Amino acid sequence: MIDVLISGAGPAGCVAGIVLARAGACVLMLDRARFPRPKLCGDSLNPGTLALLGRLGLSRFAERRGLPADGMIVTGERGARIESRYPQGVHGRFISRGDLDWWLVQQAIAAGVEFEDNVRVEGALFGGRRGGQDVAGVRVRQAGRNARAIPARLTIAAEGRHSALAFGLGLARHPAGPRRWAVGGYYERVCGMSSLGEMHVRAGRYFGLAPLPGGMTNVCLVTPDRAALRGQRDLGDLLAAEIGRDPILGPRFAGALAVTCPIALGPLAVDSTAAGMPGLLLAGDAAGFIDPMTGDGMYFAVRGGELAAESALLALAGDTRSPHEWLAGQRAREFRWKQRFNRSIRLLVSGPRAVAMASRVATVCPASIRQIVRIAGDVGRGSQRHLRGSSPVQRGARFVTETRTF
Protein backbone atom coordinates (compact mmCIF):
# COMPACT_ATOMS: atom_id res chain seq x y z
CA MET A 1 0.00 0.00 0.00
CA ILE A 2 1.01 3.61 -0.58
CA ASP A 3 2.37 5.13 2.62
CA VAL A 4 1.43 8.72 1.78
CA LEU A 5 -0.70 10.06 -1.05
CA ILE A 6 -0.21 13.74 -1.81
CA SER A 7 -2.90 15.65 -3.67
CA GLY A 8 -1.29 18.70 -5.26
CA ALA A 9 2.15 19.12 -6.84
CA GLY A 10 2.87 22.73 -5.95
CA PRO A 11 5.74 23.67 -3.63
CA ALA A 12 3.99 22.35 -0.50
CA GLY A 13 3.18 18.99 -2.09
CA CYS A 14 6.60 18.60 -3.71
CA VAL A 15 8.51 19.47 -0.53
CA ALA A 16 6.37 17.06 1.48
CA GLY A 17 6.98 14.34 -1.11
CA ILE A 18 10.72 14.95 -1.22
CA VAL A 19 11.11 14.81 2.57
CA LEU A 20 9.01 11.64 2.76
CA ALA A 21 10.70 9.87 -0.14
CA ARG A 22 14.17 10.68 1.18
CA ALA A 23 13.15 8.98 4.42
CA GLY A 24 12.12 5.88 2.47
CA ALA A 25 8.34 6.28 2.35
CA CYS A 26 6.32 5.05 -0.61
CA VAL A 27 4.76 8.26 -1.97
CA LEU A 28 2.28 8.95 -4.75
CA MET A 29 1.73 12.59 -5.77
CA LEU A 30 -1.22 13.65 -7.94
CA ASP A 31 -2.16 16.94 -9.58
CA ARG A 32 -5.16 17.98 -11.66
CA ALA A 33 -3.01 20.07 -14.04
CA ARG A 34 -0.74 18.78 -16.76
CA PHE A 35 2.86 19.76 -16.03
CA PRO A 36 4.66 21.95 -16.78
CA ARG A 37 1.90 24.50 -16.32
CA PRO A 38 1.61 28.29 -15.83
CA LYS A 39 0.97 29.53 -12.30
CA LEU A 40 -0.28 32.94 -11.20
CA CYS A 41 1.97 34.07 -8.37
CA GLY A 42 4.22 36.94 -7.31
CA ASP A 43 7.20 34.95 -8.65
CA SER A 44 9.40 35.76 -5.67
CA LEU A 45 11.16 33.84 -2.92
CA ASN A 46 11.90 35.93 0.15
CA PRO A 47 15.17 35.38 2.07
CA GLY A 48 13.58 33.02 4.59
CA THR A 49 12.10 30.84 1.86
CA LEU A 50 15.40 30.72 -0.02
CA ALA A 51 17.21 29.71 3.19
CA LEU A 52 14.62 27.02 3.87
CA LEU A 53 14.96 25.60 0.36
CA GLY A 54 18.74 25.72 0.78
CA ARG A 55 18.54 23.72 4.01
CA LEU A 56 16.56 21.10 2.09
CA GLY A 57 19.06 21.13 -0.79
CA LEU A 58 16.48 22.65 -3.14
CA SER A 59 17.69 26.21 -3.74
CA ARG A 60 20.16 25.76 -6.57
CA PHE A 61 17.64 26.23 -9.39
CA ALA A 62 16.41 29.55 -8.00
CA GLU A 63 19.96 30.66 -7.18
CA ARG A 64 21.19 29.94 -10.71
CA ARG A 65 18.15 30.85 -12.79
CA GLY A 66 16.55 33.62 -10.71
CA LEU A 67 17.37 37.29 -10.20
CA PRO A 68 18.46 38.74 -6.82
CA ALA A 69 15.65 40.13 -4.67
CA ASP A 70 17.15 42.79 -2.40
CA GLY A 71 14.11 44.35 -0.75
CA MET A 72 10.83 46.15 -1.43
CA ILE A 73 9.42 49.43 -2.71
CA VAL A 74 5.94 50.42 -1.52
CA THR A 75 4.12 53.44 -2.94
CA GLY A 76 0.80 55.13 -2.27
CA GLU A 77 -0.98 57.90 -4.07
CA ARG A 78 0.21 61.53 -4.00
CA GLY A 79 3.86 60.53 -4.15
CA ALA A 80 4.09 58.49 -0.95
CA ARG A 81 7.01 56.09 -1.30
CA ILE A 82 8.90 53.69 0.98
CA GLU A 83 12.05 51.87 -0.10
CA SER A 84 13.74 49.34 2.14
CA ARG A 85 16.43 46.78 1.48
CA TYR A 86 17.27 43.56 3.26
CA PRO A 87 20.42 43.59 5.44
CA GLN A 88 23.73 43.42 3.60
CA GLY A 89 24.42 39.93 2.28
CA VAL A 90 20.78 38.84 2.59
CA HIS A 91 18.70 38.31 -0.51
CA GLY A 92 15.82 36.42 -2.01
CA ARG A 93 15.19 35.45 -5.61
CA PHE A 94 12.77 36.39 -8.38
CA ILE A 95 11.92 33.24 -10.33
CA SER A 96 8.97 32.12 -12.44
CA ARG A 97 6.65 29.87 -10.41
CA GLY A 98 5.87 27.81 -13.48
CA ASP A 99 9.57 27.03 -13.93
CA LEU A 100 10.24 26.53 -10.23
CA ASP A 101 7.25 24.23 -9.74
CA TRP A 102 8.24 22.03 -12.67
CA TRP A 103 11.80 21.78 -11.33
CA LEU A 104 10.49 20.80 -7.88
CA VAL A 105 8.29 18.10 -9.45
CA GLN A 106 11.37 16.70 -11.18
CA GLN A 107 13.28 16.74 -7.88
CA ALA A 108 10.42 14.87 -6.22
CA ILE A 109 10.49 12.22 -8.95
CA ALA A 110 14.27 11.94 -8.61
CA ALA A 111 13.83 11.42 -4.85
CA GLY A 112 11.52 8.46 -5.52
CA VAL A 113 8.04 10.02 -5.59
CA GLU A 114 5.64 8.49 -8.09
CA PHE A 115 3.88 11.30 -9.94
CA GLU A 116 0.68 11.41 -11.99
CA ASP A 117 -0.60 14.65 -13.49
CA ASN A 118 -3.91 15.42 -15.22
CA VAL A 119 -5.67 13.51 -12.41
CA ARG A 120 -8.57 15.12 -10.56
CA VAL A 121 -9.13 14.20 -6.92
CA GLU A 122 -12.89 14.08 -6.38
CA GLY A 123 -13.08 13.19 -2.70
CA ALA A 124 -11.83 11.10 0.17
CA LEU A 125 -12.05 7.37 0.86
CA PHE A 126 -12.95 6.37 4.40
CA GLY A 127 -12.01 3.37 6.52
CA GLY A 128 -9.73 2.39 9.38
CA ARG A 129 -10.47 3.02 13.01
CA ARG A 130 -13.33 4.98 14.59
CA GLY A 131 -16.06 3.18 12.67
CA GLY A 132 -14.56 3.81 9.25
CA GLN A 133 -14.35 7.60 9.67
CA ASP A 134 -10.61 7.91 8.99
CA VAL A 135 -9.49 9.17 5.59
CA ALA A 136 -7.99 6.11 3.89
CA GLY A 137 -7.14 7.44 0.45
CA VAL A 138 -8.87 9.31 -2.37
CA ARG A 139 -11.29 8.89 -5.24
CA VAL A 140 -9.91 10.21 -8.55
CA ARG A 141 -10.96 10.66 -12.15
CA GLN A 142 -8.72 11.02 -15.18
CA ALA A 143 -9.69 12.01 -18.72
CA GLY A 144 -10.56 8.95 -20.78
CA ARG A 145 -10.55 6.62 -17.77
CA ASN A 146 -13.06 5.37 -15.26
CA ALA A 147 -13.12 6.75 -11.74
CA ARG A 148 -10.90 4.79 -9.38
CA ALA A 149 -10.06 4.55 -5.71
CA ILE A 150 -6.48 4.88 -4.43
CA PRO A 151 -6.00 3.69 -0.84
CA ALA A 152 -3.17 5.10 1.29
CA ARG A 153 -2.07 4.99 4.90
CA LEU A 154 -2.05 8.80 5.04
CA THR A 155 -3.17 11.55 2.69
CA ILE A 156 -1.81 15.10 2.41
CA ALA A 157 -4.07 17.71 0.81
CA ALA A 158 -1.87 20.35 -0.83
CA GLU A 159 -4.21 21.36 -3.64
CA GLY A 160 -4.22 25.10 -3.09
CA ARG A 161 -7.03 27.56 -2.49
CA HIS A 162 -9.75 25.30 -3.90
CA SER A 163 -8.79 21.99 -2.30
CA ALA A 164 -11.43 19.36 -3.02
CA LEU A 165 -10.42 17.49 0.12
CA ALA A 166 -10.15 20.40 2.59
CA PHE A 167 -13.31 22.12 1.35
CA GLY A 168 -15.23 18.90 0.77
CA LEU A 169 -14.60 17.73 4.34
CA GLY A 170 -15.48 21.10 5.88
CA LEU A 171 -11.92 21.85 7.04
CA ALA A 172 -11.52 25.03 4.98
CA ARG A 173 -13.64 27.82 3.57
CA HIS A 174 -13.34 31.19 1.89
CA PRO A 175 -14.11 33.89 4.49
CA ALA A 176 -16.99 36.27 3.93
CA GLY A 177 -14.54 39.17 3.92
CA PRO A 178 -12.29 40.66 2.97
CA ARG A 179 -12.38 38.92 -0.40
CA ARG A 180 -9.87 39.72 -3.09
CA TRP A 181 -9.22 38.47 -6.62
CA ALA A 182 -5.96 38.61 -8.55
CA VAL A 183 -5.25 39.23 -12.23
CA GLY A 184 -1.68 38.68 -13.38
CA GLY A 185 0.36 38.63 -16.55
CA TYR A 186 3.85 39.16 -17.96
CA TYR A 187 5.24 42.19 -19.77
CA GLU A 188 8.46 43.11 -21.54
CA ARG A 189 10.11 46.54 -21.73
CA VAL A 190 8.81 47.87 -18.42
CA CYS A 191 10.87 50.90 -17.44
CA GLY A 192 12.48 51.43 -14.06
CA MET A 193 12.66 47.84 -12.82
CA SER A 194 15.41 47.07 -10.30
CA SER A 195 16.44 44.34 -7.84
CA LEU A 196 13.55 45.38 -5.57
CA GLY A 197 10.06 43.98 -5.57
CA GLU A 198 7.30 46.57 -5.80
CA MET A 199 3.88 47.10 -4.24
CA HIS A 200 1.76 50.03 -5.35
CA VAL A 201 -1.21 50.55 -3.04
CA ARG A 202 -4.20 52.42 -4.40
CA ALA A 203 -7.77 53.00 -3.22
CA GLY A 204 -9.31 49.54 -2.90
CA ARG A 205 -6.61 47.67 -4.79
CA TYR A 206 -2.87 47.22 -5.21
CA PHE A 207 -0.34 46.19 -7.85
CA GLY A 208 2.61 43.88 -7.36
CA LEU A 209 5.62 43.95 -9.71
CA ALA A 210 8.57 41.58 -9.85
CA PRO A 211 11.49 41.54 -12.32
CA LEU A 212 12.26 38.20 -13.96
CA PRO A 213 15.08 36.79 -16.11
CA GLY A 214 15.03 37.71 -19.78
CA GLY A 215 13.74 41.23 -19.22
CA MET A 216 10.28 40.06 -18.17
CA THR A 217 8.14 41.65 -15.47
CA ASN A 218 5.44 39.92 -13.49
CA VAL A 219 2.48 42.28 -12.95
CA CYS A 220 -0.35 41.34 -10.62
CA LEU A 221 -3.44 43.39 -9.75
CA VAL A 222 -5.26 42.45 -6.54
CA THR A 223 -8.77 43.86 -6.24
CA PRO A 224 -12.00 43.26 -4.31
CA ASP A 225 -14.01 44.19 -7.43
CA ARG A 226 -15.16 40.81 -8.67
CA ALA A 227 -17.95 42.42 -10.71
CA ALA A 228 -15.33 44.16 -12.86
CA LEU A 229 -13.63 40.83 -13.55
CA ARG A 230 -16.91 39.17 -14.47
CA GLY A 231 -17.94 42.03 -16.72
CA GLN A 232 -14.63 42.21 -18.55
CA ARG A 233 -14.43 39.97 -21.59
CA ASP A 234 -10.69 40.54 -22.02
CA LEU A 235 -8.60 40.44 -18.86
CA GLY A 236 -5.68 41.84 -20.85
CA ASP A 237 -7.67 45.00 -21.56
CA LEU A 238 -8.68 45.26 -17.90
CA LEU A 239 -5.10 44.94 -16.64
CA ALA A 240 -3.75 47.35 -19.27
CA ALA A 241 -6.45 49.92 -18.46
CA GLU A 242 -5.77 49.74 -14.70
CA ILE A 243 -2.03 50.14 -15.27
CA GLY A 244 -2.48 52.90 -17.82
CA ARG A 245 -4.57 55.12 -15.57
CA ASP A 246 -2.09 54.91 -12.70
CA PRO A 247 0.09 58.04 -12.56
CA ILE A 248 3.19 56.13 -11.45
CA LEU A 249 2.86 52.92 -13.44
CA GLY A 250 1.27 54.33 -16.60
CA PRO A 251 4.40 56.13 -17.88
CA ARG A 252 6.59 53.14 -17.05
CA PHE A 253 4.39 50.86 -19.15
CA ALA A 254 4.00 53.26 -22.10
CA GLY A 255 6.32 51.17 -24.26
CA ALA A 256 5.73 47.82 -22.57
CA LEU A 257 4.48 44.76 -24.40
CA ALA A 258 2.20 42.13 -22.89
CA VAL A 259 3.64 38.69 -23.72
CA THR A 260 1.03 36.44 -22.07
CA CYS A 261 -2.73 36.37 -21.64
CA PRO A 262 -3.51 37.36 -18.04
CA ILE A 263 -4.86 34.79 -15.59
CA ALA A 264 -7.41 35.53 -12.86
CA LEU A 265 -8.01 33.64 -9.64
CA GLY A 266 -9.83 34.10 -6.35
CA PRO A 267 -11.09 34.55 -3.82
CA LEU A 268 -7.58 34.50 -2.40
CA ALA A 269 -8.07 34.09 1.35
CA VAL A 270 -8.70 30.66 2.89
CA ASP A 271 -9.68 30.03 6.51
CA SER A 272 -8.94 26.57 7.91
CA THR A 273 -10.53 25.15 11.03
CA ALA A 274 -7.93 22.40 11.55
CA ALA A 275 -4.66 21.05 10.17
CA GLY A 276 -6.44 17.88 9.07
CA MET A 277 -8.38 14.97 10.52
CA PRO A 278 -7.64 11.29 11.18
CA GLY A 279 -5.83 10.04 8.07
CA LEU A 280 -5.57 13.49 6.45
CA LEU A 281 -3.06 16.36 6.77
CA LEU A 282 -3.30 19.81 5.20
CA ALA A 283 -0.43 21.74 3.62
CA GLY A 284 0.05 24.85 1.52
CA ASP A 285 -2.88 27.17 0.83
CA ALA A 286 -5.32 24.37 1.67
CA ALA A 287 -4.22 24.80 5.31
CA GLY A 288 -5.00 28.53 5.28
CA PHE A 289 -3.97 31.61 3.33
CA ILE A 290 -4.35 35.28 4.26
CA ASP A 291 -3.19 37.56 1.47
CA PRO A 292 -0.26 37.75 -0.97
CA MET A 293 0.52 41.32 0.16
CA THR A 294 3.58 40.48 2.25
CA GLY A 295 5.04 38.11 -0.34
CA ASP A 296 5.70 35.29 2.12
CA GLY A 297 3.14 32.77 0.90
CA MET A 298 5.96 30.58 -0.39
CA TYR A 299 7.49 30.36 3.08
CA PHE A 300 4.19 29.09 4.49
CA ALA A 301 3.93 26.62 1.60
CA VAL A 302 7.46 25.20 1.82
CA ARG A 303 7.67 25.02 5.60
CA GLY A 304 4.08 23.79 5.82
CA GLY A 305 4.87 21.00 3.39
CA GLU A 306 7.91 20.01 5.44
CA LEU A 307 5.88 19.99 8.66
CA ALA A 308 3.19 17.82 7.05
CA ALA A 309 5.88 15.34 5.96
CA GLU A 310 7.39 15.29 9.45
CA SER A 311 3.96 14.64 10.94
CA ALA A 312 3.37 11.78 8.50
CA LEU A 313 6.73 10.22 9.30
CA LEU A 314 6.04 10.28 13.02
CA ALA A 315 2.71 8.57 12.41
CA LEU A 316 4.23 5.93 10.14
CA ALA A 317 6.84 5.24 12.81
CA GLY A 318 4.11 4.82 15.42
CA ASP A 319 5.20 7.88 17.42
CA THR A 320 1.78 9.52 17.20
CA ARG A 321 -1.75 8.31 16.51
CA SER A 322 -2.96 11.87 15.90
CA PRO A 323 -0.62 13.36 13.29
CA HIS A 324 -3.12 16.10 12.40
CA GLU A 325 -3.11 17.34 15.99
CA TRP A 326 0.70 17.29 16.15
CA LEU A 327 0.73 19.23 12.86
CA ALA A 328 -1.77 21.78 14.19
CA GLY A 329 0.46 22.46 17.18
CA GLN A 330 3.56 22.89 15.05
CA ARG A 331 1.81 25.20 12.60
CA ALA A 332 0.46 27.33 15.45
CA ARG A 333 3.90 27.56 17.06
CA GLU A 334 5.62 28.62 13.85
CA PHE A 335 3.00 30.56 11.91
CA ARG A 336 0.53 32.19 14.29
CA TRP A 337 2.63 35.26 15.10
CA LYS A 338 3.50 35.81 11.43
CA GLN A 339 -0.14 35.57 10.41
CA ARG A 340 -0.99 38.25 12.96
CA PHE A 341 1.84 40.39 11.60
CA ASN A 342 0.49 39.95 8.07
CA ARG A 343 -2.97 41.09 9.13
CA SER A 344 -1.42 44.17 10.74
CA ILE A 345 0.53 45.00 7.59
CA ARG A 346 -2.61 44.59 5.52
CA LEU A 347 -4.25 47.26 7.69
CA LEU A 348 -1.12 49.43 7.55
CA VAL A 349 -1.21 49.61 3.74
CA SER A 350 -4.98 49.31 3.40
CA GLY A 351 -5.23 52.64 1.61
CA PRO A 352 -3.33 55.67 0.29
CA ARG A 353 -3.60 57.60 3.57
CA ALA A 354 -2.09 54.71 5.53
CA VAL A 355 0.78 54.44 3.04
CA ALA A 356 1.37 58.20 3.21
CA MET A 357 1.52 57.98 7.00
CA ALA A 358 3.92 55.01 6.77
CA SER A 359 6.04 57.04 4.39
CA ARG A 360 6.30 59.87 6.94
CA VAL A 361 7.22 57.32 9.62
CA ALA A 362 9.92 55.95 7.30
CA THR A 363 11.39 59.43 6.96
CA VAL A 364 11.45 60.06 10.70
CA CYS A 365 12.31 56.51 11.81
CA PRO A 366 13.67 54.45 8.89
CA ALA A 367 14.79 51.66 11.24
CA SER A 368 11.14 50.75 11.92
CA ILE A 369 10.45 50.22 8.22
CA ARG A 370 13.63 48.19 7.80
CA GLN A 371 12.46 45.95 10.64
CA ILE A 372 9.07 45.47 8.97
CA VAL A 373 10.78 44.47 5.72
CA ARG A 374 13.03 42.05 7.63
CA ILE A 375 10.00 40.37 9.20
CA ALA A 376 8.01 40.32 5.95
CA GLY A 377 11.02 38.77 4.23
CA ASP A 378 11.43 36.08 6.93
CA VAL A 379 15.04 37.20 7.33
CA GLY A 380 16.82 34.79 9.64
CA ARG A 381 14.13 32.12 9.28
CA GLY A 382 14.44 28.86 7.39
CA SER A 383 17.93 28.01 8.59
CA GLN A 384 18.78 24.85 10.52
CA ARG A 385 19.59 26.96 13.57
CA HIS A 386 16.20 28.63 13.53
CA LEU A 387 14.37 25.32 13.11
CA ARG A 388 16.43 23.15 15.43
CA GLY A 389 14.41 20.99 17.76
CA SER A 390 11.52 20.77 15.27
CA SER A 391 12.87 18.09 12.94
CA PRO A 392 11.52 14.60 13.70
CA VAL A 393 12.55 13.25 10.29
CA GLN A 394 15.34 11.06 11.69
CA ARG A 395 12.97 9.56 14.26
CA GLY A 396 10.24 9.12 11.69
CA ALA A 397 12.52 7.54 9.10
CA ARG A 398 12.96 4.46 11.23
CA PHE A 399 9.59 3.13 10.03
CA VAL A 400 11.39 2.11 6.83
CA THR A 401 13.25 -0.66 8.56
CA GLU A 402 10.71 -1.53 11.24
CA THR A 403 7.38 -3.26 11.05
CA ARG A 404 4.77 -0.75 10.00
CA THR A 405 1.96 -0.81 12.50
CA PHE A 406 0.20 2.42 11.56
C-alpha positions in Angstrom: 0.0 0.0 0.0 1.0 3.6 -0.6 2.4 5.1 2.6 1.4 8.7 1.8 -0.7 10.1 -1.1 -0.2 13.7 -1.8 -2.9 15.6 -3.7 -1.3 18.7 -5.3 2.1 19.1 -6.8 2.9 22.7 -6.0 5.7 23.7 -3.6 4.0 22.3 -0.5 3.2 19.0 -2.1 6.6 18.6 -3.7 8.5 19.5 -0.5 6.4 17.1 1.5 7.0 14.3 -1.1 10.7 14.9 -1.2 11.1 14.8 2.6 9.0 11.6 2.8 10.7 9.9 -0.1 14.2 10.7 1.2 13.1 9.0 4.4 12.1 5.9 2.5 8.3 6.3 2.4 6.3 5.0 -0.6 4.8 8.3 -2.0 2.3 9.0 -4.8 1.7 12.6 -5.8 -1.2 13.7 -7.9 -2.2 16.9 -9.6 -5.2 18.0 -11.7 -3.0 20.1 -14.0 -0.7 18.8 -16.8 2.9 19.8 -16.0 4.7 21.9 -16.8 1.9 24.5 -16.3 1.6 28.3 -15.8 1.0 29.5 -12.3 -0.3 32.9 -11.2 2.0 34.1 -8.4 4.2 36.9 -7.3 7.2 34.9 -8.7 9.4 35.8 -5.7 11.2 33.8 -2.9 11.9 35.9 0.1 15.2 35.4 2.1 13.6 33.0 4.6 12.1 30.8 1.9 15.4 30.7 0.0 17.2 29.7 3.2 14.6 27.0 3.9 15.0 25.6 0.4 18.7 25.7 0.8 18.5 23.7 4.0 16.6 21.1 2.1 19.1 21.1 -0.8 16.5 22.6 -3.1 17.7 26.2 -3.7 20.2 25.8 -6.6 17.6 26.2 -9.4 16.4 29.6 -8.0 20.0 30.7 -7.2 21.2 29.9 -10.7 18.2 30.9 -12.8 16.5 33.6 -10.7 17.4 37.3 -10.2 18.5 38.7 -6.8 15.7 40.1 -4.7 17.1 42.8 -2.4 14.1 44.4 -0.7 10.8 46.2 -1.4 9.4 49.4 -2.7 5.9 50.4 -1.5 4.1 53.4 -2.9 0.8 55.1 -2.3 -1.0 57.9 -4.1 0.2 61.5 -4.0 3.9 60.5 -4.2 4.1 58.5 -1.0 7.0 56.1 -1.3 8.9 53.7 1.0 12.1 51.9 -0.1 13.7 49.3 2.1 16.4 46.8 1.5 17.3 43.6 3.3 20.4 43.6 5.4 23.7 43.4 3.6 24.4 39.9 2.3 20.8 38.8 2.6 18.7 38.3 -0.5 15.8 36.4 -2.0 15.2 35.4 -5.6 12.8 36.4 -8.4 11.9 33.2 -10.3 9.0 32.1 -12.4 6.7 29.9 -10.4 5.9 27.8 -13.5 9.6 27.0 -13.9 10.2 26.5 -10.2 7.3 24.2 -9.7 8.2 22.0 -12.7 11.8 21.8 -11.3 10.5 20.8 -7.9 8.3 18.1 -9.5 11.4 16.7 -11.2 13.3 16.7 -7.9 10.4 14.9 -6.2 10.5 12.2 -8.9 14.3 11.9 -8.6 13.8 11.4 -4.8 11.5 8.5 -5.5 8.0 10.0 -5.6 5.6 8.5 -8.1 3.9 11.3 -9.9 0.7 11.4 -12.0 -0.6 14.6 -13.5 -3.9 15.4 -15.2 -5.7 13.5 -12.4 -8.6 15.1 -10.6 -9.1 14.2 -6.9 -12.9 14.1 -6.4 -13.1 13.2 -2.7 -11.8 11.1 0.2 -12.0 7.4 0.9 -12.9 6.4 4.4 -12.0 3.4 6.5 -9.7 2.4 9.4 -10.5 3.0 13.0 -13.3 5.0 14.6 -16.1 3.2 12.7 -14.6 3.8 9.3 -14.4 7.6 9.7 -10.6 7.9 9.0 -9.5 9.2 5.6 -8.0 6.1 3.9 -7.1 7.4 0.4 -8.9 9.3 -2.4 -11.3 8.9 -5.2 -9.9 10.2 -8.6 -11.0 10.7 -12.1 -8.7 11.0 -15.2 -9.7 12.0 -18.7 -10.6 9.0 -20.8 -10.5 6.6 -17.8 -13.1 5.4 -15.3 -13.1 6.7 -11.7 -10.9 4.8 -9.4 -10.1 4.6 -5.7 -6.5 4.9 -4.4 -6.0 3.7 -0.8 -3.2 5.1 1.3 -2.1 5.0 4.9 -2.1 8.8 5.0 -3.2 11.6 2.7 -1.8 15.1 2.4 -4.1 17.7 0.8 -1.9 20.4 -0.8 -4.2 21.4 -3.6 -4.2 25.1 -3.1 -7.0 27.6 -2.5 -9.8 25.3 -3.9 -8.8 22.0 -2.3 -11.4 19.4 -3.0 -10.4 17.5 0.1 -10.2 20.4 2.6 -13.3 22.1 1.4 -15.2 18.9 0.8 -14.6 17.7 4.3 -15.5 21.1 5.9 -11.9 21.8 7.0 -11.5 25.0 5.0 -13.6 27.8 3.6 -13.3 31.2 1.9 -14.1 33.9 4.5 -17.0 36.3 3.9 -14.5 39.2 3.9 -12.3 40.7 3.0 -12.4 38.9 -0.4 -9.9 39.7 -3.1 -9.2 38.5 -6.6 -6.0 38.6 -8.6 -5.2 39.2 -12.2 -1.7 38.7 -13.4 0.4 38.6 -16.6 3.8 39.2 -18.0 5.2 42.2 -19.8 8.5 43.1 -21.5 10.1 46.5 -21.7 8.8 47.9 -18.4 10.9 50.9 -17.4 12.5 51.4 -14.1 12.7 47.8 -12.8 15.4 47.1 -10.3 16.4 44.3 -7.8 13.6 45.4 -5.6 10.1 44.0 -5.6 7.3 46.6 -5.8 3.9 47.1 -4.2 1.8 50.0 -5.3 -1.2 50.6 -3.0 -4.2 52.4 -4.4 -7.8 53.0 -3.2 -9.3 49.5 -2.9 -6.6 47.7 -4.8 -2.9 47.2 -5.2 -0.3 46.2 -7.9 2.6 43.9 -7.4 5.6 44.0 -9.7 8.6 41.6 -9.8 11.5 41.5 -12.3 12.3 38.2 -14.0 15.1 36.8 -16.1 15.0 37.7 -19.8 13.7 41.2 -19.2 10.3 40.1 -18.2 8.1 41.7 -15.5 5.4 39.9 -13.5 2.5 42.3 -12.9 -0.3 41.3 -10.6 -3.4 43.4 -9.8 -5.3 42.4 -6.5 -8.8 43.9 -6.2 -12.0 43.3 -4.3 -14.0 44.2 -7.4 -15.2 40.8 -8.7 -17.9 42.4 -10.7 -15.3 44.2 -12.9 -13.6 40.8 -13.6 -16.9 39.2 -14.5 -17.9 42.0 -16.7 -14.6 42.2 -18.5 -14.4 40.0 -21.6 -10.7 40.5 -22.0 -8.6 40.4 -18.9 -5.7 41.8 -20.8 -7.7 45.0 -21.6 -8.7 45.3 -17.9 -5.1 44.9 -16.6 -3.8 47.4 -19.3 -6.4 49.9 -18.5 -5.8 49.7 -14.7 -2.0 50.1 -15.3 -2.5 52.9 -17.8 -4.6 55.1 -15.6 -2.1 54.9 -12.7 0.1 58.0 -12.6 3.2 56.1 -11.4 2.9 52.9 -13.4 1.3 54.3 -16.6 4.4 56.1 -17.9 6.6 53.1 -17.0 4.4 50.9 -19.2 4.0 53.3 -22.1 6.3 51.2 -24.3 5.7 47.8 -22.6 4.5 44.8 -24.4 2.2 42.1 -22.9 3.6 38.7 -23.7 1.0 36.4 -22.1 -2.7 36.4 -21.6 -3.5 37.4 -18.0 -4.9 34.8 -15.6 -7.4 35.5 -12.9 -8.0 33.6 -9.6 -9.8 34.1 -6.4 -11.1 34.5 -3.8 -7.6 34.5 -2.4 -8.1 34.1 1.3 -8.7 30.7 2.9 -9.7 30.0 6.5 -8.9 26.6 7.9 -10.5 25.1 11.0 -7.9 22.4 11.5 -4.7 21.0 10.2 -6.4 17.9 9.1 -8.4 15.0 10.5 -7.6 11.3 11.2 -5.8 10.0 8.1 -5.6 13.5 6.5 -3.1 16.4 6.8 -3.3 19.8 5.2 -0.4 21.7 3.6 0.0 24.9 1.5 -2.9 27.2 0.8 -5.3 24.4 1.7 -4.2 24.8 5.3 -5.0 28.5 5.3 -4.0 31.6 3.3 -4.3 35.3 4.3 -3.2 37.6 1.5 -0.3 37.8 -1.0 0.5 41.3 0.2 3.6 40.5 2.3 5.0 38.1 -0.3 5.7 35.3 2.1 3.1 32.8 0.9 6.0 30.6 -0.4 7.5 30.4 3.1 4.2 29.1 4.5 3.9 26.6 1.6 7.5 25.2 1.8 7.7 25.0 5.6 4.1 23.8 5.8 4.9 21.0 3.4 7.9 20.0 5.4 5.9 20.0 8.7 3.2 17.8 7.0 5.9 15.3 6.0 7.4 15.3 9.5 4.0 14.6 10.9 3.4 11.8 8.5 6.7 10.2 9.3 6.0 10.3 13.0 2.7 8.6 12.4 4.2 5.9 10.1 6.8 5.2 12.8 4.1 4.8 15.4 5.2 7.9 17.4 1.8 9.5 17.2 -1.7 8.3 16.5 -3.0 11.9 15.9 -0.6 13.4 13.3 -3.1 16.1 12.4 -3.1 17.3 16.0 0.7 17.3 16.1 0.7 19.2 12.9 -1.8 21.8 14.2 0.5 22.5 17.2 3.6 22.9 15.1 1.8 25.2 12.6 0.5 27.3 15.5 3.9 27.6 17.1 5.6 28.6 13.8 3.0 30.6 11.9 0.5 32.2 14.3 2.6 35.3 15.1 3.5 35.8 11.4 -0.1 35.6 10.4 -1.0 38.3 13.0 1.8 40.4 11.6 0.5 40.0 8.1 -3.0 41.1 9.1 -1.4 44.2 10.7 0.5 45.0 7.6 -2.6 44.6 5.5 -4.3 47.3 7.7 -1.1 49.4 7.5 -1.2 49.6 3.7 -5.0 49.3 3.4 -5.2 52.6 1.6 -3.3 55.7 0.3 -3.6 57.6 3.6 -2.1 54.7 5.5 0.8 54.4 3.0 1.4 58.2 3.2 1.5 58.0 7.0 3.9 55.0 6.8 6.0 57.0 4.4 6.3 59.9 6.9 7.2 57.3 9.6 9.9 56.0 7.3 11.4 59.4 7.0 11.5 60.1 10.7 12.3 56.5 11.8 13.7 54.4 8.9 14.8 51.7 11.2 11.1 50.8 11.9 10.5 50.2 8.2 13.6 48.2 7.8 12.5 46.0 10.6 9.1 45.5 9.0 10.8 44.5 5.7 13.0 42.1 7.6 10.0 40.4 9.2 8.0 40.3 5.9 11.0 38.8 4.2 11.4 36.1 6.9 15.0 37.2 7.3 16.8 34.8 9.6 14.1 32.1 9.3 14.4 28.9 7.4 17.9 28.0 8.6 18.8 24.9 10.5 19.6 27.0 13.6 16.2 28.6 13.5 14.4 25.3 13.1 16.4 23.2 15.4 14.4 21.0 17.8 11.5 20.8 15.3 12.9 18.1 12.9 11.5 14.6 13.7 12.6 13.2 10.3 15.3 11.1 11.7 13.0 9.6 14.3 10.2 9.1 11.7 12.5 7.5 9.1 13.0 4.5 11.2 9.6 3.1 10.0 11.4 2.1 6.8 13.3 -0.7 8.6 10.7 -1.5 11.2 7.4 -3.3 11.0 4.8 -0.7 10.0 2.0 -0.8 12.5 0.2 2.4 11.6 
